[in-house]
């Protein structure tokens, strides 16, 4: 006859085995990944640019969300590739992120030997927003409409110049695409951000440029800049009286500026998941929502996987567009 002690031993063993089997069948929920004590968001344009302004609003909201320090670091130059290099080579622990727009997938098609593979050396964290681009002119250029701009460009040819936030940037591509649509040719003057370029437009040294809305809106409302058209498929709520390029005689022209956050490849999946969750929550904050509304932008929620597919499609699309516009740089 088996002893009471033996029966208890068998019972404990059975309970232990059952617990192990249940643990394998129903694994425990993983705890939220820890994030570094400080997060650095690298921006590829100069301080004061539209992209920089968006990054700082998001960084502040994210810092409040995490109750820790989130800083913005500007690394302008080479169409955003300098900033991208910094992030691609950073430690993949969630401490260093890249905040970029369409330029993320444009510049590698223009610049040779950028030092990274844009589709392999980054992990997508989150999409943030889409925004209109606005074509602006100095009032002294006596341009009141897109039609005036095209007439001026055809009359002056390459003697006419335009400014952009940098070769390989979305504002550069936006203008070049329009010039091709309109059958005109201007000389490009490159800067390290739309705020820097806008300084010369405001001074009358360069007559026109495509600009991000955040830096242009105050100058437009103050009468220091004239808004000729926006690039999106519909008018923006921030400038409802300004027509789109499409409705101004070029129905095939539409371009949005999108933005998002990227991490170095090999960042652990649980860290990426935590970052995505926290950034999405920060984007829903009142502070960010007010910025989005004031600049005529739109929040683009969605999973990291959805944004990754979108970025891949944009990479292929801009590859074709850069070839069409013959913008490859030596």
C-alpha positions in Angstrom: 0.0 0.0 0.0 1.4 3.4 -1.0 2.3 5.7 1.8 0.5 9.1 2.3 3.9 10.8 1.6 4.3 9.0 -1.7 0.7 10.0 -2.8 1.5 13.6 -1.9 4.7 13.5 -3.9 2.9 12.1 -7.0 0.2 14.7 -6.6 2.7 17.6 -6.5 4.5 16.2 -9.5 1.2 16.0 -11.5 0.3 19.5 -10.6 3.8 20.7 -11.6 3.6 18.9 -14.9 0.1 20.3 -15.6 1.3 23.8 -14.8 4.2 23.4 -17.2 1.9 22.2 -20.0 -0.5 25.0 -19.4 2.4 27.4 -19.5 3.4 26.1 -22.9 -0.1 26.2 -24.3 -0.9 29.6 -22.9 2.3 31.6 -22.6 2.2 34.5 -20.1 1.8 38.0 -21.5 5.1 39.6 -22.1 5.8 42.7 -20.0 6.3 46.1 -21.7 9.9 46.6 -22.9 12.0 49.1 -21.0 13.1 52.1 -23.0 16.4 54.0 -22.5 16.4 56.8 -20.0 16.8 59.3 -22.8 15.6 59.2 -26.4 17.2 61.2 -29.2 15.2 62.1 -32.3 17.5 63.0 -35.2 16.1 65.4 -37.8 17.7 65.8 -41.3 16.9 69.5 -41.6 18.0 72.7 -39.8 16.4 73.9 -36.6 13.3 76.0 -37.4 12.3 74.0 -40.5 8.8 72.5 -40.9 10.1 69.0 -40.2 12.0 70.2 -37.2 8.9 71.9 -35.8 6.9 68.7 -36.1 9.6 66.7 -34.5 9.8 69.0 -31.5 6.1 68.9 -30.9 6.1 65.1 -31.1 9.2 64.9 -28.9 7.6 67.1 -26.2 4.4 65.1 -26.2 6.4 61.8 -26.1 8.5 63.1 -23.3 5.4 63.9 -21.3 4.0 60.5 -22.2 7.1 58.6 -21.0 7.9 61.1 -18.2 11.5 61.3 -19.4 13.7 63.4 -21.6 13.3 63.2 -25.4 15.6 65.5 -27.3 15.8 66.6 -30.9 19.1 66.8 -32.7 19.5 68.5 -36.1 21.8 66.9 -38.7 21.1 68.7 -42.0 22.8 68.1 -45.3 23.0 65.8 -48.3 19.2 65.4 -48.7 18.9 63.9 -45.3 21.5 61.2 -45.8 23.8 62.5 -43.1 21.1 62.2 -40.4 20.2 58.8 -41.8 23.8 57.6 -41.5 23.9 58.6 -37.8 20.7 56.6 -37.0 21.6 53.6 -39.2 24.9 53.2 -37.3 23.5 53.9 -33.8 23.1 51.2 -31.1 19.8 49.4 -31.8 18.3 49.9 -28.4 15.5 52.5 -29.0 17.7 55.4 -27.8 18.2 56.9 -31.3 15.4 57.5 -33.8 15.2 59.3 -37.2 12.3 61.6 -37.9 12.0 62.0 -41.7 9.6 62.6 -44.5 9.5 61.4 -48.1 13.2 62.3 -48.3 13.9 59.1 -46.5 13.2 57.2 -49.7 14.1 59.9 -52.2 17.7 60.9 -51.4 19.1 57.3 -51.7 18.0 57.4 -55.4 19.8 60.7 -56.0 23.0 60.4 -54.0 25.4 57.7 -54.7 27.1 55.6 -51.9 25.0 57.0 -49.1 26.6 54.5 -46.7 23.4 52.6 -45.8 20.6 50.6 -47.4 17.4 52.5 -46.7 15.3 49.4 -46.9 17.5 47.1 -44.8 19.3 49.3 -42.3 16.1 50.8 -40.7 13.2 49.5 -38.7 9.9 51.3 -39.2 8.5 52.6 -35.9 5.5 54.7 -36.7 3.9 56.9 -39.4 2.9 60.3 -38.0 1.2 62.7 -40.4 0.7 63.9 -44.0 0.9 67.5 -44.8 0.4 69.8 -47.8 3.3 71.7 -49.5 2.7 75.3 -50.5 4.2 77.2 -53.5 5.0 80.7 -52.2 6.4 83.8 -53.8 7.9 87.1 -52.6 5.3 89.9 -53.1 7.9 91.8 -55.1 7.9 89.1 -57.8 4.4 90.4 -58.7 3.0 86.8 -59.0 -0.6 86.4 -58.0 -1.4 83.0 -59.3 0.1 79.8 -60.6 -0.6 81.0 -64.1 1.6 84.1 -63.4 4.4 81.9 -62.1 4.3 79.7 -65.2 4.3 82.7 -67.5 7.3 84.3 -65.7 9.2 81.0 -65.8 8.6 80.6 -69.5 9.7 84.1 -70.2 12.9 84.0 -68.1 13.8 80.3 -68.5 16.8 79.1 -66.4 17.6 82.7 -65.5 14.7 82.3 -63.0 15.6 80.5 -59.8 13.8 78.7 -57.0 14.8 77.7 -53.5 14.3 74.4 -51.8 15.1 72.7 -48.5 17.9 70.7 -50.1 18.7 68.5 -53.1 16.8 65.2 -52.7 14.3 66.6 -50.3 10.5 66.3 -50.9 10.3 70.1 -51.5 12.9 69.8 -54.3 11.0 66.9 -55.9 7.7 68.7 -55.5 9.0 71.7 -57.5 10.8 69.6 -60.1 7.7 67.5 -60.7 5.6 70.6 -61.3 8.2 72.1 -63.6 8.0 69.0 -65.7 4.2 69.0 -65.7 4.2 72.7 -66.8 7.0 72.2 -69.4 9.3 74.9 -67.8 12.8 74.9 -66.4 14.2 77.0 -63.5 17.6 76.9 -61.8 17.5 75.2 -58.4 19.1 76.8 -55.3 19.6 74.3 -52.4 19.5 75.1 -48.7 19.5 73.1 -45.5 15.9 73.4 -44.6 12.8 75.3 -45.7 13.2 77.9 -43.0 16.7 78.8 -44.2 15.5 78.9 -47.8 12.5 81.0 -46.8 14.8 83.7 -45.4 16.1 84.4 -48.9 12.6 84.3 -50.4 11.4 86.8 -47.7 14.4 89.0 -48.6 13.5 88.9 -52.3 16.8 87.3 -53.2 15.0 84.2 -54.6 11.5 84.7 -55.9 9.7 81.4 -55.3 9.9 78.1 -53.5 7.9 75.1 -52.4 7.6 75.3 -48.6 6.3 73.2 -45.7 3.2 74.9 -44.2 4.4 75.3 -40.6 7.1 77.9 -41.5 5.1 79.5 -44.4 1.7 80.1 -42.8 2.8 82.9 -40.4 4.5 84.8 -43.3 1.5 84.3 -45.6 -0.9 85.6 -43.0 1.4 88.6 -42.4 1.4 89.4 -46.1 5.1 88.8 -46.4 4.6 85.9 -48.7 2.1 85.1 -51.4 0.6 81.6 -51.5 0.1 80.6 -55.1 -1.1 76.9 -54.7 -0.9 73.8 -52.5 0.2 70.4 -53.7 -2.4 68.2 -52.2 -5.5 66.8 -54.0 -7.8 69.1 -52.0 -7.5 72.5 -50.4 -6.0 72.7 -46.9 -8.1 73.9 -44.0 -5.1 76.0 -42.9 -5.3 78.1 -46.2 -8.8 77.5 -47.6 -8.6 80.3 -50.1 -5.5 78.9 -51.7 -6.2 76.7 -54.7 -4.5 73.3 -55.4 -2.1 72.9 -58.3 -4.6 70.3 -59.7 -7.5 72.7 -59.8 -5.2 75.4 -61.3 -4.8 73.6 -64.6 -2.7 70.6 -63.8 -5.1 67.8 -62.8 -2.5 65.1 -62.8 -0.4 66.8 -60.1 -0.8 65.7 -56.5 1.9 65.4 -53.8 1.7 64.9 -50.0 4.5 65.3 -47.6 4.4 62.4 -45.2 6.5 61.9 -42.1 7.4 59.1 -39.7 9.9 57.7 -37.2 12.6 55.1 -37.9 15.0 53.1 -35.7 18.2 51.3 -36.5 17.7 47.8 -37.9 18.0 45.0 -35.3 16.2 47.0 -32.7 14.4 44.4 -30.6 10.8 43.8 -31.6 9.5 44.4 -28.1 11.2 47.8 -28.0 9.8 48.7 -31.4 6.3 47.7 -30.3 6.6 49.8 -27.1 7.9 52.8 -29.1 5.0 52.5 -31.6 2.5 52.3 -28.8 3.9 55.3 -26.9 4.3 57.4 -30.1 0.7 56.7 -31.1 -0.5 57.8 -27.7 1.6 61.0 -27.9 0.2 61.7 -31.4 -3.3 61.6 -29.9 -2.4 64.3 -27.3 -4.0 67.7 -27.4 -0.6 69.3 -28.1 0.0 67.3 -31.2 -3.6 67.4 -32.4 -3.6 71.3 -32.2 -0.3 71.4 -34.2 -1.8 69.1 -36.8 -5.0 71.2 -37.1 -3.0 74.5 -37.3 -0.8 73.3 -40.1 -3.5 71.7 -42.2 -2.0 68.2 -41.7 -3.6 64.9 -41.1 -2.8 62.3 -38.5 -2.0 58.9 -40.1 -2.6 56.2 -37.5 -1.9 52.6 -38.3 0.3 49.7 -37.5 4.1 49.7 -38.1 3.6 46.9 -40.6 1.2 49.1 -42.6 3.6 52.0 -42.6 6.5 49.7 -43.6 4.5 48.6 -46.7 3.7 52.2 -47.5 7.4 53.2 -47.2 8.4 50.3 -49.5 5.9 51.4 -52.1 7.1 55.0 -51.9 10.7 53.9 -52.3 9.8 52.2 -55.6 7.7 55.1 -56.7 10.3 57.8 -56.1 13.0 55.6 -57.7 10.9 55.8 -60.9 10.3 59.5 -60.4 13.9 60.4 -59.8 14.9 58.7 -63.1 12.0 60.5 -64.9 13.2 63.8 -63.6 16.9 62.9 -64.3 17.9 64.1 -60.8 20.8 61.7 -60.0 23.7 63.4 -58.4 27.4 62.8 -59.0 
